[in-house]
C-alpha cells in the first residue's frame, strides 16, 4: 500500500492509533500472494474512505483481522477504541464464519443473506465485509481450487446481492466480475472476447453523446454531472442467456449508459425532457420511473433508452 494513503490515515483523527495496532498485530505476517499482510486491512480501509464511511468504520476496517489473524482480543479493542468499533470488528469476524459449503437452493441462500444482516446489527459491518471480500477476490488465484470455487460462489450468491440491496450496484458488478472467471472460466473468456469490439465502439459513441448532452442541458440551464458506465461482464453474460436475447449482443440496449446527475427531482424530469427532445426513445422499452416508485432499497432515478 502506498505511503500517501498511510499519511492520509494518520490525518484522520482516530485512525492513526488503529493503523499502528493493526501494523503491530500483523508484523511479519504474509498473505498467500506473498505481500505483507498489513496491505490487506489498508486496502479495506482505503475502500471505506472512498465510500465516505465514518471514522469508526475506517478504524474497524483496519482492525478487522486483528482478532482472528493477529491475536488481539476484543477486550483490548474495546478498551483502546470503545464499544462501537469493537462491535464492528466482532460483527465482521462473525460474518466471516458463515461459509457456503455447497450449492444450495435459493431459499437456503436467501436465509444466509438474512442471517448476515441480522448478525451484523449495523449495516456498516456488511459494508466492511464487502470491502474485505472485494480485496480478497483480487488475490483469489493463489488459493486452492476448492476455495476459489467456494469463495466465488459465496460472492455471486450472497455478497453481490447484498451489495445491490444496499444500493451500491457498482460494487455488486465488480464483485461479480471478479468471481465470474473462477466459476465459469470458458463462459467468461467467451463473453469477454465477444463483447470487446462492441464495447470499444460504444465507448467512442458515448463520449460524443456526453459532450453533446452537456451542451444541451447547459442551454436549458440545467446543471448536471454526467458519468459513463459499461455493463459488467457477468451482468452481460446473464442477459445474453435470456431466451429473447439468444446470445445476440445487438439485442441488448444497455451495454453502455450515461448517468445524468442533477440536484432536484424537478431537474431530473426536465433533463429527461431534454434527452427525449434531442434523442429518440426506443419505443419497445419505454421509461422506468423509480422516482414515483422507488426501489425497496430507496434507489430513485428515471431510466430511459434512446438512440
Secondary structure, DSSP 8 states (H G I E B T S, - for coil): --HHHHHHHHHSTTHHHHHHHHHHHTTT-B-TTSSBTHHHHHHHHHHHHHTT--HHHHHHHHHTTHHHHH---HHHHHHHH-HHHHHHHHHHHHHHT----S---HHHHHHHHHHHHHHHSSHHHHHHHHHHHHHHHTTGGGS-HHHHHHHHHHIIIIIHHHHHHTT-HHHHHHHHHHHHHHH-HHHHHHHHHHHHHHHHHHHHHHHHHHHHHHHHHHHTT---EEEEEE--HHHHHHHHTSTTTTT-GGG-S-SEEEEEE-SSHHHHHHHHHHHHHHS-B-TTT--EETTTT--TT----EE--B-
